[in-house]
């Protein structure tokens, strides 16, 4: 008697499940996460960057059901990619403060007198400005030569990634001329 009652309740549940399957199917897509990590030390120059590593994945498949015009075919594919990189920008707040303060106290061109404190600031001649610009260009050229030499050394040591960074830094110094 007890087993008959158990069988009857199981049949009722199965019948209820049959009614539930007659409803419209619902698809819920949940995001998937994959996490990877890299433990390393990287030297990056100011305003430079480095690509550390990446992972690419691809998957595809198809399914066919039935024959002829009554058949159906499902095709699916999945592709994902992830990467890790680093970039660095050095911000020197002391230099920024000096620039802001220098702009806050402009000297008048005619007298060379600073408006805020009353100090006299020398008005530079065109020759002095040209000499200053030439010195700055010479310094940039020597920095470019130094970075280029470091790039050659890194390339000779079998470190093409580091050599590439030094070559780019040298190119930046020569492009600003």
PAMIRO-916846 format. One line per 10 residues: number of its first residue (from 1); for each residue x, y negated, z of N, C-alpha, C. Coordinates in Angstrom, 3 decimals, decimal comma, padded with zeros to 6 digits. Layout:
! PAMIRO-916846
NUM = X Y Z X Y Z X Y Z; ...
END
This chain:
! PAMIRO-916846
1 = 000,832 001,187 000,000 000,000 000,000 000,000 000,885 -001,262 000,000; 001,880 -001,247 000,855 002,754 -002,392 000,935 003,544 -002,568 -000,360; 004,063 -001,500 -000,975 004,795 -001,588 -002,229 003,885 -002,038 -003,365; 002,640 -001,663 -003,358 001,703 -002,117 -004,385 001,488 -003,616 -004,276; 001,413 -004,134 -003,063 001,235 -005,566 -002,850 002,478 -006,327 -003,319; 003,656 -005,773 -003,069 004,891 -006,382 -003,506 004,980 -006,405 -005,032; 004,570 -005,315 -005,671 004,576 -005,257 -007,135 003,586 -006,262 -007,700; 002,447 -006,403 -007,100 001,433 -007,346 -007,575 001,936 -008,783 -007,466; 002,631 -009,114 -006,359 003,133 -010,478 -006,218 004,254 -010,742 -007,225; 005,096 -009,739 -007,505 006,138 -009,903 -008,514 005,529 -010,117 -009,891
11 = 004,467 -009,353 -010,218 003,802 -009,528 -011,510 003,178 -010,913 -011,621; 002,650 -011,426 -010,517 002,059 -012,771 -010,531 003,141 -013,827 -010,773; 004,298 -013,630 -010,159 005,390 -014,585 -010,381 005,856 -014,541 -011,823; 005,963 -013,325 -012,391 006,378 -013,212 -013,772 005,366 -013,847 -014,710; 004,111 -013,688 -014,431 003,076 -014,297 -015,261 003,156 -015,816 -015,164; 003,413 -016,354 -013,964 003,566 -017,797 -013,789 004,784 -018,315 -014,532; 005,832 -017,527 -014,560 007,028 -017,931 -015,288 006,757 -017,962 -016,781; 005,909 -017,080 -017,272 005,534 -017,079 -018,689 004,771 -018,328 -019,053; 003,929 -018,819 -018,157 003,191 -020,051 -018,411 004,139 -021,248 -018,426; 005,150 -021,224 -017,553 006,084 -022,346 -017,479 006,937 -022,436 -018,737
21 = 007,204 -021,296 -019,400 008,030 -021,330 -020,591 007,275 -021,879 -021,798; 005,972 -022,025 -021,716 005,201 -022,582 -022,818 005,340 -024,099 -022,899; 005,903 -024,738 -021,886 006,100 -026,184 -021,906 007,223 -026,546 -022,867; 007,309 -027,842 -023,196 008,356 -028,332 -024,084 009,714 -028,169 -023,403; 010,723 -027,709 -024,149 012,053 -027,591 -023,532 012,657 -028,975 -023,291; 013,379 -029,109 -022,204 014,026 -030,361 -021,836 015,530 -030,132 -021,791; 016,267 -031,050 -022,423 017,719 -030,950 -022,422 018,282 -032,076 -021,562; 019,117 -031,722 -020,630 019,771 -032,701 -019,769 021,271 -032,582 -020,017; 021,869 -033,675 -020,447 023,314 -033,673 -020,691 024,003 -034,390 -019,534; 024,911 -033,689 -018,910 025,664 -034,261 -017,806 027,086 -034,555 -018,265
31 = 027,680 -035,618 -017,774 029,067 -035,903 -018,178 030,020 -034,858 -017,607; 031,073 -034,620 -018,333 032,088 -033,700 -017,836 033,379 -034,487 -017,609; 034,083 -034,142 -016,578 035,305 -034,834 -016,213 036,452 -033,844 -016,205; 037,564 -034,284 -016,747 038,793 -033,508 -016,659 039,870 -034,457 -016,138; 040,578 -034,033 -015,158 041,583 -034,876 -014,542 042,949 -034,223 -014,713; 043,927 -035,016 -015,149 045,302 -034,538 -015,184 046,178 -035,605 -014,579; 047,340 -035,206 -014,141 048,226 -036,169 -013,501 049,646 -035,964 -013,999; 050,420 -037,021 -013,885 051,823 -037,007 -014,274 052,610 -037,580 -013,103; 053,627 -036,871 -012,655 054,478 -037,364 -011,572 055,861 -037,608 -012,153; 056,179 -038,876 -012,359 057,458 -039,223 -012,963 057,838 -040,634 -012,564
41 = 059,031 -041,029 -012,893 059,496 -042,395 -012,696 059,849 -042,961 -014,061; 059,369 -044,175 -014,339 059,568 -044,794 -015,641 060,128 -046,190 -015,433; 061,125 -046,562 -016,222 061,639 -047,934 -016,218 061,001 -048,685 -017,376; 060,308 -049,759 -017,059 059,600 -050,541 -018,066 060,070 -051,986 -017,958; 060,475 -052,613 -019,065 060,901 -054,018 -019,002 059,703 -054,958 -018,840; 059,983 -056,199 -018,509 058,924 -057,191 -018,371 058,151 -057,313 -019,684; 056,846 -057,321 -019,608 055,919 -057,387 -020,750 056,076 -056,193 -021,673; 056,600 -055,104 -021,166 056,771 -053,891 -021,959 055,802 -052,823 -021,502; 055,870 -051,671 -022,128 054,991 -050,579 -021,771 055,586 -049,254 -022,179; 054,987 -048,176 -021,672 055,436 -046,830 -022,011 054,228 -045,904 -022,001
51 = 054,183 -044,991 -022,952 053,143 -043,967 -023,004 053,701 -042,719 -022,349; 053,061 -042,229 -021,299 053,620 -041,134 -020,527 053,277 -039,770 -021,127; 052,010 -039,487 -021,306 051,619 -038,181 -021,833 050,136 -038,211 -022,169; 049,693 -037,232 -022,916 048,291 -037,161 -023,283 047,858 -035,727 -023,512; 046,539 -035,539 -023,525 045,945 -034,226 -023,750 044,846 -034,397 -024,791; 044,861 -033,572 -025,830 043,810 -033,569 -026,851 043,168 -032,185 -026,870; 041,849 -032,156 -026,966 041,131 -030,886 -027,015 040,108 -030,945 -028,146; 039,870 -029,793 -028,782 038,848 -029,707 -029,824 038,218 -028,320 -029,772; 036,906 -028,273 -030,050 036,186 -027,001 -030,050 035,025 -027,156 -031,020; 034,776 -026,125 -031,824 033,629 -026,162 -032,730 033,075 -024,754 -032,880
61 = 031,817 -024,688 -033,305 031,177 -023,391 -033,493 029,887 -023,538 -034,251; 029,384 -022,414 -034,766 028,097 -022,427 -035,459 027,382 -021,117 -035,186; 026,052 -021,166 -035,253 025,213 -019,992 -035,022 024,138 -019,959 -036,096; 023,898 -018,774 -036,671 022,844 -018,611 -037,679 021,826 -017,606 -037,173; 020,552 -017,891 -037,379 019,447 -016,996 -036,999 018,515 -016,863 -038,188; 018,127 -015,658 -038,516 017,164 -015,436 -039,594 017,814 -015,465 -040,958; 016,987 -015,152 -041,981 017,461 -015,114 -043,358 016,598 -016,016 -044,241; 017,175 -016,466 -045,314 016,427 -017,231 -046,314 015,954 -018,570 -045,799; 014,807 -019,026 -046,387 014,319 -020,356 -046,004 013,785 -020,407 -044,576; 013,483 -019,268 -043,987 012,958 -019,253 -042,616 014,095 -019,198 -041,585
71 = 015,306 -019,121 -042,048 016,441 -019,055 -041,131 016,824 -020,442 -040,619; 017,602 -020,440 -039,590 018,076 -021,714 -039,036 019,544 -021,567 -038,666; 020,204 -022,704 -038,644 021,624 -022,697 -038,340 021,933 -023,866 -037,410; 022,709 -023,596 -036,383 023,124 -024,630 -035,446 024,628 -024,814 -035,520; 025,057 -026,061 -035,568 026,482 -026,374 -035,647 026,807 -027,341 -034,522; 027,902 -027,093 -033,851 028,293 -027,985 -032,762 029,800 -028,155 -032,714; 030,216 -029,289 -032,228 031,649 -029,518 -032,049 031,857 -030,441 -030,854; 033,018 -030,328 -030,283 033,357 -031,126 -029,111 034,817 -031,534 -029,233; 035,094 -032,817 -029,079 036,457 -033,303 -029,127 036,665 -034,271 -027,976; 037,828 -034,177 -027,363 038,140 -035,092 -026,271 039,630 -035,384 -026,263
81 = 039,959 -036,535 -025,734 041,362 -036,941 -025,646 041,547 -037,782 -024,389; 042,705 -037,670 -023,813 043,037 -038,473 -022,639 044,520 -038,773 -022,653; 044,887 -039,901 -022,097 046,299 -040,262 -022,078 046,603 -041,151 -020,892; 047,873 -041,226 -020,562 048,311 -042,068 -019,457 049,455 -042,950 -019,939; 049,355 -044,214 -019,629 050,387 -045,168 -020,018 050,591 -046,189 -018,918; 051,644 -046,946 -019,048 051,961 -047,963 -018,055 052,433 -049,219 -018,778; 052,060 -050,370 -018,258 052,592 -051,627 -018,773 052,898 -052,521 -017,569; 053,880 -053,384 -017,742 054,318 -054,217 -016,620 054,463 -055,662 -017,064; 053,987 -056,562 -016,225 054,187 -057,994 -016,420 054,640 -058,570 -015,090; 055,795 -059,181 -015,079 056,334 -059,756 -013,852 055,878 -061,210 -013,768
91 = 055,277 -061,551 -012,656 054,793 -062,918 -012,447 055,622 -063,518 -011,317; 056,429 -064,525 -011,633 057,265 -065,200 -010,655 056,527 -066,452 -010,199; 055,934 -066,383 -009,019 055,112 -067,482 -008,525 055,941 -068,734 -008,222; 057,189 -068,562 -007,846 058,035 -069,729 -007,558 058,256 -070,552 -008,828; 058,502 -069,879 -009,953 058,692 -070,590 -011,223 057,389 -071,262 -011,647; 056,275 -070,579 -011,484 054,984 -071,177 -011,838 054,694 -072,409 -010,987; 055,006 -072,337 -009,686 054,798 -073,493 -008,815 055,637 -074,681 -009,264; 056,898 -074,441 -009,628 057,749 -075,527 -010,097 057,193 -076,168 -011,360; 056,689 -075,349 -012,270 056,112 -075,898 -013,511 054,882 -076,751 -013,229; 054,025 -076,270 -012,340 052,805 -077,023 -012,023 053,164 -078,339 -011,347
101 = 054,117 -078,305 -010,422 054,516 -079,536 -009,741 055,197 -080,514 -010,697; 055,970 -079,999 -011,650 056,620 -080,872 -012,630 055,583 -081,548 -013,526; 054,515 -080,844 -013,857 053,461 -081,435 -014,690 052,614 -082,416 -013,893; 052,541 -082,223 -012,586 051,720 -083,111 -011,758 052,374 -084,477 -011,586; 053,703 -084,575 -011,761 054,417 -085,831 -011,607 055,094 -086,219 -012,923; 054,328 -086,605 -013,935 054,959 -086,947 -015,212 055,689 -088,294 -015,134; 056,819 -088,355 -015,813 057,579 -089,615 -015,877 057,048 -090,449 -017,032; 057,035 -091,744 -016,847 056,616 -092,619 -017,940 057,773 -092,738 -018,916; 057,537 -092,604 -020,229 058,631 -092,599 -021,193 059,405 -093,914 -021,250; 058,767 -095,046 -021,017 059,451 -096,331 -021,187 060,458 -096,590 -020,067
111 = 060,066 -096,318 -018,827 060,925 -096,664 -017,698 061,656 -095,468 -017,124; 061,134 -094,277 -017,308 061,733 -093,096 -016,700 061,421 -093,008 -015,221; 060,420 -093,750 -014,747 060,063 -093,747 -013,336 058,943 -092,734 -013,123; 059,112 -091,872 -012,124 058,083 -090,899 -011,798 056,965 -091,607 -011,054; 055,727 -091,325 -011,467 054,587 -092,066 -010,937 054,317 -091,753 -009,476; 054,496 -090,521 -009,030 054,064 -090,153 -007,685 055,048 -090,599 -006,605; 056,376 -090,478 -006,839 057,340 -090,760 -005,776 058,147 -092,027 -006,000; 058,165 -092,554 -007,201 058,945 -093,752 -007,463 060,401 -093,467 -007,772; 060,807 -092,186 -007,916 062,188 -091,841 -008,268 062,434 -092,219 -009,722; 063,675 -092,453 -010,056 064,010 -092,691 -011,457 064,488 -091,380 -012,062
121 = 063,893 -091,013 -013,180 064,296 -089,808 -013,898 064,969 -090,252 -015,177; 066,137 -089,715 -015,505 066,827 -090,156 -016,718 066,055 -089,733 -017,964; 065,994 -090,635 -018,925 065,376 -090,334 -020,204 066,466 -089,721 -021,077; 066,217 -088,494 -021,570 067,242 -087,800 -022,341 067,312 -088,334 -023,761; 068,515 -088,350 -024,302 068,687 -088,765 -025,688 068,400 -087,573 -026,602; 068,241 -087,852 -027,877 067,988 -086,809 -028,859 069,168 -085,848 -028,929; 070,368 -086,354 -028,822 071,566 -085,509 -028,860 071,602 -084,554 -027,672; 071,204 -085,056 -026,487 071,185 -084,194 -025,300 070,137 -083,099 -025,443; 068,989 -083,439 -026,015 067,935 -082,441 -026,222 068,410 -081,390 -027,220; 069,072 -081,818 -028,301 069,590 -080,872 -029,293 070,639 -079,952 -028,677
131 = 071,500 -080,508 -027,834 072,528 -079,699 -027,174 071,892 -078,670 -026,240; 070,859 -079,081 -025,544 070,142 -078,168 -024,649 069,475 -077,044 -025,440; 068,846 -077,393 -026,562 068,204 -076,378 -027,417 069,235 -075,418 -028,007; 070,396 -075,931 -028,390 071,452 -075,073 -028,936 071,963 -074,107 -027,873; 072,103 -074,583 -026,631 072,549 -073,713 -025,543 071,521 -072,614 -025,276; 070,236 -072,974 -025,322 069,180 -071,973 -025,114 069,179 -070,943 -026,234; 069,397 -071,385 -027,471 069,444 -070,452 -028,605 070,650 -069,524 -028,483; 071,773 -070,060 -028,031 072,975 -069,237 -027,833 072,737 -068,192 -026,752; 072,057 -068,581 -025,682 071,752 -067,638 -024,608 070,830 -066,528 -025,119; 069,823 -066,881 -025,915 068,927 -065,871 -026,491 069,685 -064,930 -027,401
141 = 070,603 -065,447 -028,196 071,383 -064,610 -029,105 072,263 -063,646 -028,325; 072,869 -064,121 -027,233 073,721 -063,222 -026,432 072,876 -062,163 -025,730; 071,662 -062,523 -025,265 070,765 -061,527 -024,668 070,363 -060,487 -025,702; 070,071 -060,927 -026,925 069,687 -059,995 -027,982 070,830 -059,037 -028,283; 072,058 -059,550 -028,347 073,215 -058,691 -028,615 073,429 -057,697 -027,480; 073,225 -058,151 -026,246 073,393 -057,260 -025,093 072,348 -056,146 -025,109; 071,063 -056,479 -025,378 070,014 -055,458 -025,447 070,255 -054,494 -026,610; 070,740 -055,010 -027,726 071,031 -054,146 -028,870 072,142 -053,152 -028,524; 073,166 -053,621 -027,825 074,269 -052,729 -027,418 073,775 -051,669 -026,440; 072,892 -052,062 -025,521 072,330 -051,087 -024,584 071,466 -050,068 -025,324
151 = 070,751 -050,502 -026,359 069,959 -049,578 -027,165 070,839 -048,563 -027,885; 071,946 -049,026 -028,436 072,887 -048,110 -029,110 073,454 -047,094 -028,122; 073,785 -047,557 -026,909 074,327 -046,667 -025,890 073,290 -045,609 -025,497; 072,052 -046,034 -025,295 070,986 -045,083 -024,940 070,752 -044,085 -026,070; 070,820 -044,558 -027,316 070,639 -043,667 -028,460 071,778 -042,651 -028,528; 072,998 -043,074 -028,232 074,143 -042,167 -028,236 074,039 -041,135 -027,120; 073,385 -041,495 -026,022 073,203 -040,568 -024,902 072,019 -039,645 -025,109; 071,345 -039,752 -026,251 070,200 -038,882 -026,546 068,917 -039,311 -025,855; 068,738 -040,596 -025,647 067,537 -041,136 -025,007 066,839 -042,074 -025,982; 066,123 -041,530 -026,988 065,539 -042,388 -028,019 064,431 -043,298 -027,494
161 = 063,688 -042,872 -026,486 062,619 -043,717 -025,944 063,157 -044,979 -025,292; 064,221 -044,820 -024,512 064,831 -045,979 -023,852 065,499 -046,872 -024,892; 066,128 -046,247 -025,900 066,763 -047,030 -026,967 065,725 -047,884 -027,686; 064,553 -047,314 -027,921 063,477 -048,049 -028,604 063,060 -049,277 -027,797; 062,988 -049,128 -026,475 062,621 -050,260 -025,611 063,662 -051,369 -025,720; 064,951 -050,998 -025,673 066,003 -052,014 -025,779 065,997 -052,682 -027,157; 065,760 -051,911 -028,213 065,706 -052,495 -029,559 064,552 -053,487 -029,675; 063,421 -053,161 -029,078 062,277 -054,084 -029,115 062,595 -055,372 -028,350; 063,271 -055,244 -027,215 063,634 -056,437 -026,442 064,605 -057,304 -027,242; 065,544 -056,666 -027,953 066,477 -057,432 -028,791 065,732 -058,126 -029,921
171 = 064,771 -057,442 -030,505 063,999 -058,031 -031,600 063,195 -059,233 -031,110; 062,635 -059,157 -029,893 061,897 -060,295 -029,350 062,801 -061,509 -029,172; 064,034 -061,269 -028,758 064,953 -062,392 -028,552 065,337 -063,041 -029,873; 065,450 -062,264 -030,939 065,822 -062,840 -032,241 064,628 -063,434 -032,950; 063,410 -062,946 -032,664 062,210 -063,467 -033,329 061,844 -064,843 -032,811; 062,259 -065,197 -031,612 061,898 -066,484 -031,001 062,785 -067,628 -031,485; 063,749 -067,356 -032,327 064,659 -068,400 -032,793 063,994 -069,306 -033,780
END
